[in-house]
Amino acid sequence: MPEIILLLISTIVLTPPLISGFFAKSRGRRFWVWFLIGCVLPFVSMFILFFLPLNQHPELNENS
C-alpha cells in the first residue's frame, strides 16, 4: 500500500515539470532546463513558455 501512495505522489509531483519540458521542446527550447524550472515553478513555467516567442534557428545553407 505505501508503494502505491508513493507512486501516486511522485506522478503528481513530476507531471507539471514533464509537461513544461515537452512544451518547451516543441517550442524549440531545451527540455532539461525547462524541466528543472518546472520543478521549482510548476505552473508558472508553463505560463512563461506560452508567452515566449518560438525559438527557431535558421537552417544552415549547405551550399555556402
PDB file as gemmi writes it, atoms N, CA and C in Angstrom:
CRYST1    1.000    1.000    1.000  90.00  90.00  90.00 P 1                      
ATOM      1  N   MET A   1       0.800  -1.206   0.000  1.00  0.00           N  
ATOM      2  CA  MET A   1       0.000   0.000   0.000  1.00  0.00           C  
ATOM      3  C   MET A   1       0.846   1.277   0.000  1.00  0.00           C  
ATOM      4  N   PRO A   2       1.930   1.359   0.797  1.00  0.00           N  
ATOM      5  CA  PRO A   2       2.752   2.580   0.754  1.00  0.00           C  
ATOM      6  C   PRO A   2       3.394   2.810  -0.620  1.00  0.00           C  
ATOM      7  N   GLU A   3       3.663   1.715  -1.359  1.00  0.00           N  
ATOM      8  CA  GLU A   3       4.260   1.878  -2.686  1.00  0.00           C  
ATOM      9  C   GLU A   3       3.295   2.579  -3.630  1.00  0.00           C  
ATOM     10  N   ILE A   4       2.019   2.270  -3.510  1.00  0.00           N  
ATOM     11  CA  ILE A   4       1.018   2.891  -4.373  1.00  0.00           C  
ATOM     12  C   ILE A   4       0.897   4.377  -4.055  1.00  0.00           C  
ATOM     13  N   ILE A   5       0.937   4.713  -2.787  1.00  0.00           N  
ATOM     14  CA  ILE A   5       0.859   6.117  -2.389  1.00  0.00           C  
ATOM     15  C   ILE A   5       2.093   6.877  -2.865  1.00  0.00           C  
ATOM     16  N   LEU A   6       3.261   6.269  -2.740  1.00  0.00           N  
ATOM     17  CA  LEU A   6       4.497   6.895  -3.219  1.00  0.00           C  
ATOM     18  C   LEU A   6       4.461   7.093  -4.730  1.00  0.00           C  
ATOM     19  N   LEU A   7       3.964   6.116  -5.456  1.00  0.00           N  
ATOM     20  CA  LEU A   7       3.846   6.230  -6.911  1.00  0.00           C  
ATOM     21  C   LEU A   7       2.874   7.337  -7.296  1.00  0.00           C  
ATOM     22  N   LEU A   8       1.766   7.421  -6.594  1.00  0.00           N  
ATOM     23  CA  LEU A   8       0.780   8.457  -6.871  1.00  0.00           C  
ATOM     24  C   LEU A   8       1.340   9.851  -6.599  1.00  0.00           C  
ATOM     25  N   ILE A   9       2.022  10.014  -5.486  1.00  0.00           N  
ATOM     26  CA  ILE A   9       2.608  11.320  -5.146  1.00  0.00           C  
ATOM     27  C   ILE A   9       3.692  11.713  -6.143  1.00  0.00           C  
ATOM     28  N   SER A  10       4.556  10.775  -6.511  1.00  0.00           N  
ATOM     29  CA  SER A  10       5.618  11.097  -7.466  1.00  0.00           C  
ATOM     30  C   SER A  10       5.043  11.420  -8.842  1.00  0.00           C  
ATOM     31  N   THR A  11       3.957  10.764  -9.225  1.00  0.00           N  
ATOM     32  CA  THR A  11       3.315  11.077 -10.502  1.00  0.00           C  
ATOM     33  C   THR A  11       2.736  12.481 -10.479  1.00  0.00           C  
ATOM     34  N   ILE A  12       2.095  12.837  -9.388  1.00  0.00           N  
ATOM     35  CA  ILE A  12       1.506  14.171  -9.273  1.00  0.00           C  
ATOM     36  C   ILE A  12       2.592  15.247  -9.261  1.00  0.00           C  
ATOM     37  N   VAL A  13       3.697  14.980  -8.590  1.00  0.00           N  
ATOM     38  CA  VAL A  13       4.779  15.963  -8.484  1.00  0.00           C  
ATOM     39  C   VAL A  13       5.528  16.126  -9.803  1.00  0.00           C  
ATOM     40  N   LEU A  14       5.714  15.056 -10.563  1.00  0.00           N  
ATOM     41  CA  LEU A  14       6.513  15.123 -11.791  1.00  0.00           C  
ATOM     42  C   LEU A  14       5.718  15.471 -13.044  1.00  0.00           C  
ATOM     43  N   THR A  15       4.416  15.466 -12.984  1.00  0.00           N  
ATOM     44  CA  THR A  15       3.625  15.763 -14.176  1.00  0.00           C  
ATOM     45  C   THR A  15       3.806  17.196 -14.674  1.00  0.00           C  
ATOM     46  N   PRO A  16       3.671  18.241 -13.844  1.00  0.00           N  
ATOM     47  CA  PRO A  16       3.877  19.602 -14.365  1.00  0.00           C  
ATOM     48  C   PRO A  16       5.275  19.852 -14.946  1.00  0.00           C  
ATOM     49  N   PRO A  17       6.372  19.383 -14.317  1.00  0.00           N  
ATOM     50  CA  PRO A  17       7.681  19.586 -14.960  1.00  0.00           C  
ATOM     51  C   PRO A  17       7.816  18.852 -16.292  1.00  0.00           C  
ATOM     52  N   LEU A  18       7.232  17.660 -16.389  1.00  0.00           N  
ATOM     53  CA  LEU A  18       7.291  16.940 -17.668  1.00  0.00           C  
ATOM     54  C   LEU A  18       6.512  17.675 -18.754  1.00  0.00           C  
ATOM     55  N   ILE A  19       5.360  18.195 -18.402  1.00  0.00           N  
ATOM     56  CA  ILE A  19       4.581  18.965 -19.372  1.00  0.00           C  
ATOM     57  C   ILE A  19       5.357  20.200 -19.804  1.00  0.00           C  
ATOM     58  N   SER A  20       5.982  20.883 -18.848  1.00  0.00           N  
ATOM     59  CA  SER A  20       6.790  22.065 -19.184  1.00  0.00           C  
ATOM     60  C   SER A  20       7.947  21.697 -20.103  1.00  0.00           C  
ATOM     61  N   GLY A  21       8.612  20.595 -19.806  1.00  0.00           N  
ATOM     62  CA  GLY A  21       9.743  20.170 -20.626  1.00  0.00           C  
ATOM     63  C   GLY A  21       9.343  19.832 -22.044  1.00  0.00           C  
ATOM     64  N   PHE A  22       8.266  19.084 -22.209  1.00  0.00           N  
ATOM     65  CA  PHE A  22       7.820  18.717 -23.554  1.00  0.00           C  
ATOM     66  C   PHE A  22       7.261  19.917 -24.310  1.00  0.00           C  
ATOM     67  N   PHE A  23       6.591  20.813 -23.600  1.00  0.00           N  
ATOM     68  CA  PHE A  23       6.083  22.028 -24.238  1.00  0.00           C  
ATOM     69  C   PHE A  23       7.244  22.907 -24.693  1.00  0.00           C  
ATOM     70  N   ALA A  24       8.285  23.003 -23.869  1.00  0.00           N  
ATOM     71  CA  ALA A  24       9.462  23.781 -24.245  1.00  0.00           C  
ATOM     72  C   ALA A  24      10.150  23.161 -25.457  1.00  0.00           C  
ATOM     73  N   LYS A  25      10.268  21.843 -25.472  1.00  0.00           N  
ATOM     74  CA  LYS A  25      10.902  21.154 -26.600  1.00  0.00           C  
ATOM     75  C   LYS A  25      10.127  21.406 -27.893  1.00  0.00           C  
ATOM     76  N   SER A  26       8.807  21.420 -27.809  1.00  0.00           N  
ATOM     77  CA  SER A  26       8.004  21.658 -29.004  1.00  0.00           C  
ATOM     78  C   SER A  26       8.118  23.098 -29.489  1.00  0.00           C  
ATOM     79  N   ARG A  27       8.528  23.992 -28.614  1.00  0.00           N  
ATOM     80  CA  ARG A  27       8.699  25.390 -28.995  1.00  0.00           C  
ATOM     81  C   ARG A  27      10.155  25.736 -29.298  1.00  0.00           C  
ATOM     82  N   GLY A  28      11.019  24.720 -29.395  1.00  0.00           N  
ATOM     83  CA  GLY A  28      12.406  24.933 -29.786  1.00  0.00           C  
ATOM     84  C   GLY A  28      13.328  25.296 -28.647  1.00  0.00           C  
ATOM     85  N   ARG A  29      12.971  24.960 -27.454  1.00  0.00           N  
ATOM     86  CA  ARG A  29      13.795  25.274 -26.292  1.00  0.00           C  
ATOM     87  C   ARG A  29      14.334  23.991 -25.674  1.00  0.00           C  
ATOM     88  N   ARG A  30      15.210  24.119 -24.694  1.00  0.00           N  
ATOM     89  CA  ARG A  30      15.847  22.956 -24.064  1.00  0.00           C  
ATOM     90  C   ARG A  30      14.918  22.271 -23.066  1.00  0.00           C  
ATOM     91  N   PHE A  31      14.791  20.947 -23.222  1.00  0.00           N  
ATOM     92  CA  PHE A  31      13.904  20.168 -22.364  1.00  0.00           C  
ATOM     93  C   PHE A  31      14.341  20.219 -20.909  1.00  0.00           C  
ATOM     94  N   TRP A  32      15.608  19.888 -20.639  1.00  0.00           N  
ATOM     95  CA  TRP A  32      16.060  19.732 -19.253  1.00  0.00           C  
ATOM     96  C   TRP A  32      16.080  21.046 -18.484  1.00  0.00           C  
ATOM     97  N   VAL A  33      16.377  22.135 -19.160  1.00  0.00           N  
ATOM     98  CA  VAL A  33      16.361  23.434 -18.485  1.00  0.00           C  
ATOM     99  C   VAL A  33      14.945  23.752 -18.019  1.00  0.00           C  
ATOM    100  N   TRP A  34      13.984  23.555 -18.909  1.00  0.00           N  
ATOM    101  CA  TRP A  34      12.598  23.864 -18.561  1.00  0.00           C  
ATOM    102  C   TRP A  34      11.990  22.811 -17.655  1.00  0.00           C  
ATOM    103  N   PHE A  35      12.510  21.597 -17.691  1.00  0.00           N  
ATOM    104  CA  PHE A  35      12.081  20.590 -16.724  1.00  0.00           C  
ATOM    105  C   PHE A  35      12.477  21.018 -15.311  1.00  0.00           C  
ATOM    106  N   LEU A  36      13.708  21.497 -15.146  1.00  0.00           N  
ATOM    107  CA  LEU A  36      14.174  21.956 -13.837  1.00  0.00           C  
ATOM    108  C   LEU A  36      13.433  23.212 -13.384  1.00  0.00           C  
ATOM    109  N   ILE A  37      13.172  24.114 -14.314  1.00  0.00           N  
ATOM    110  CA  ILE A  37      12.379  25.298 -13.970  1.00  0.00           C  
ATOM    111  C   ILE A  37      10.978  24.861 -13.557  1.00  0.00           C  
ATOM    112  N   GLY A  38      10.441  23.856 -14.240  1.00  0.00           N  
ATOM    113  CA  GLY A  38       9.127  23.335 -13.895  1.00  0.00           C  
ATOM    114  C   GLY A  38       9.096  22.653 -12.539  1.00  0.00           C  
ATOM    115  N   CYS A  39      10.228  22.122 -12.095  1.00  0.00           N  
ATOM    116  CA  CYS A  39      10.291  21.539 -10.750  1.00  0.00           C  
ATOM    117  C   CYS A  39      10.211  22.618  -9.681  1.00  0.00           C  
ATOM    118  N   VAL A  40      10.794  23.769  -9.964  1.00  0.00           N  
ATOM    119  CA  VAL A  40      10.806  24.863  -8.985  1.00  0.00           C  
ATOM    120  C   VAL A  40       9.511  25.681  -9.069  1.00  0.00           C  
ATOM    121  N   LEU A  41       9.083  25.978 -10.285  1.00  0.00           N  
ATOM    122  CA  LEU A  41       7.883  26.797 -10.516  1.00  0.00           C  
ATOM    123  C   LEU A  41       6.941  26.045 -11.456  1.00  0.00           C  
ATOM    124  N   PRO A  42       6.202  25.070 -10.965  1.00  0.00           N  
ATOM    125  CA  PRO A  42       5.468  24.158 -11.843  1.00  0.00           C  
ATOM    126  C   PRO A  42       4.514  24.822 -12.833  1.00  0.00           C  
ATOM    127  N   PHE A  43       3.612  25.638 -12.384  1.00  0.00           N  
ATOM    128  CA  PHE A  43       2.620  26.195 -13.306  1.00  0.00           C  
ATOM    129  C   PHE A  43       3.066  27.525 -13.891  1.00  0.00           C  
ATOM    130  N   VAL A  44       3.950  28.211 -13.204  1.00  0.00           N  
ATOM    131  CA  VAL A  44       4.480  29.471 -13.706  1.00  0.00           C  
ATOM    132  C   VAL A  44       5.327  29.228 -14.956  1.00  0.00           C  
ATOM    133  N   SER A  45       6.071  28.131 -14.988  1.00  0.00           N  
ATOM    134  CA  SER A  45       6.924  27.847 -16.148  1.00  0.00           C  
ATOM    135  C   SER A  45       6.097  27.631 -17.412  1.00  0.00           C  
ATOM    136  N   MET A  46       4.942  26.985 -17.285  1.00  0.00           N  
ATOM    137  CA  MET A  46       4.083  26.789 -18.459  1.00  0.00           C  
ATOM    138  C   MET A  46       3.520  28.122 -18.936  1.00  0.00           C  
ATOM    139  N   PHE A  47       3.182  28.989 -18.000  1.00  0.00           N  
ATOM    140  CA  PHE A  47       2.670  30.315 -18.342  1.00  0.00           C  
ATOM    141  C   PHE A  47       3.742  31.131 -19.070  1.00  0.00           C  
ATOM    142  N   ILE A  48       4.971  31.080 -18.576  1.00  0.00           N  
ATOM    143  CA  ILE A  48       6.078  31.806 -19.208  1.00  0.00           C  
ATOM    144  C   ILE A  48       6.334  31.268 -20.612  1.00  0.00           C  
ATOM    145  N   LEU A  49       6.366  29.955 -20.759  1.00  0.00           N  
ATOM    146  CA  LEU A  49       6.612  29.353 -22.068  1.00  0.00           C  
ATOM    147  C   LEU A  49       5.536  29.717 -23.080  1.00  0.00           C  
ATOM    148  N   PHE A  50       4.319  29.840 -22.612  1.00  0.00           N  
ATOM    149  CA  PHE A  50       3.219  30.163 -23.516  1.00  0.00           C  
ATOM    150  C   PHE A  50       3.420  31.527 -24.160  1.00  0.00           C  
ATOM    151  N   PHE A  51       4.004  32.478 -23.410  1.00  0.00           N  
ATOM    152  CA  PHE A  51       4.169  33.829 -23.922  1.00  0.00           C  
ATOM    153  C   PHE A  51       5.540  34.109 -24.536  1.00  0.00           C  
ATOM    154  N   LEU A  52       6.477  33.178 -24.409  1.00  0.00           N  
ATOM    155  CA  LEU A  52       7.775  33.370 -25.071  1.00  0.00           C  
ATOM    156  C   LEU A  52       7.632  33.111 -26.561  1.00  0.00           C  
ATOM    157  N   PRO A  53       8.373  33.855 -27.383  1.00  0.00           N  
ATOM    158  CA  PRO A  53       8.305  33.583 -28.818  1.00  0.00           C  
ATOM    159  C   PRO A  53       8.959  32.237 -29.148  1.00  0.00           C  
ATOM    160  N   LEU A  54       8.589  31.699 -30.290  1.00  0.00           N  
ATOM    161  CA  LEU A  54       9.192  30.448 -30.739  1.00  0.00           C  
ATOM    162  C   LEU A  54      10.681  30.653 -30.955  1.00  0.00           C  
ATOM    163  N   ASN A  55      11.465  29.681 -30.593  1.00  0.00           N  
ATOM    164  CA  ASN A  55      12.912  29.746 -30.749  1.00  0.00           C  
ATOM    165  C   ASN A  55      13.271  28.960 -32.009  1.00  0.00           C  
ATOM    166  N   GLN A  56      13.279  29.636 -33.143  1.00  0.00           N  
ATOM    167  CA  GLN A  56      13.556  28.973 -34.411  1.00  0.00           C  
ATOM    168  C   GLN A  56      14.956  29.329 -34.879  1.00  0.00           C  
ATOM    169  N   HIS A  57      15.756  28.307 -35.070  1.00  0.00           N  
ATOM    170  CA  HIS A  57      17.099  28.518 -35.584  1.00  0.00           C  
ATOM    171  C   HIS A  57      17.058  28.353 -37.098  1.00  0.00           C  
ATOM    172  N   PRO A  58      17.605  29.324 -37.815  1.00  0.00           N  
ATOM    173  CA  PRO A  58      17.629  29.148 -39.273  1.00  0.00           C  
ATOM    174  C   PRO A  58      18.544  27.982 -39.647  1.00  0.00           C  
ATOM    175  N   GLU A  59      18.076  27.210 -40.580  1.00  0.00           N  
ATOM    176  CA  GLU A  59      18.885  26.081 -41.020  1.00  0.00           C  
ATOM    177  C   GLU A  59      20.105  26.585 -41.785  1.00  0.00           C  
ATOM    178  N   LEU A  60      21.195  25.900 -41.605  1.00  0.00           N  
ATOM    179  CA  LEU A  60      22.419  26.285 -42.299  1.00  0.00           C  
ATOM    180  C   LEU A  60      22.313  25.901 -43.762  1.00  0.00           C  
ATOM    181  N   ASN A  61      22.750  26.793 -44.590  1.00  0.00           N  
ATOM    182  CA  ASN A  61      22.728  26.534 -46.027  1.00  0.00           C  
ATOM    183  C   ASN A  61      23.977  25.737 -46.372  1.00  0.00           C  
ATOM    184  N   GLU A  62      23.790  24.532 -46.880  1.00  0.00           N  
ATOM    185  CA  GLU A  62      24.921  23.655 -47.171  1.00  0.00           C  
ATOM    186  C   GLU A  62      25.696  24.099 -48.405  1.00  0.00           C  
ATOM    187  N   ASN A  63      25.095  24.934 -49.241  1.00  0.00           N  
ATOM    188  CA  ASN A  63      25.756  25.351 -50.480  1.00  0.00           C  
ATOM    189  C   ASN A  63      26.750  26.480 -50.266  1.00  0.00           C  
ATOM    190  N   SER A  64      26.694  27.182 -49.146  1.00  0.00           N  
ATOM    191  CA  SER A  64      27.598  28.312 -48.984  1.00  0.00           C  
ATOM    192  C   SER A  64      28.760  28.001 -48.093  1.00  0.00           C  
TER     193      SER A  64                                                      
END                                                                             
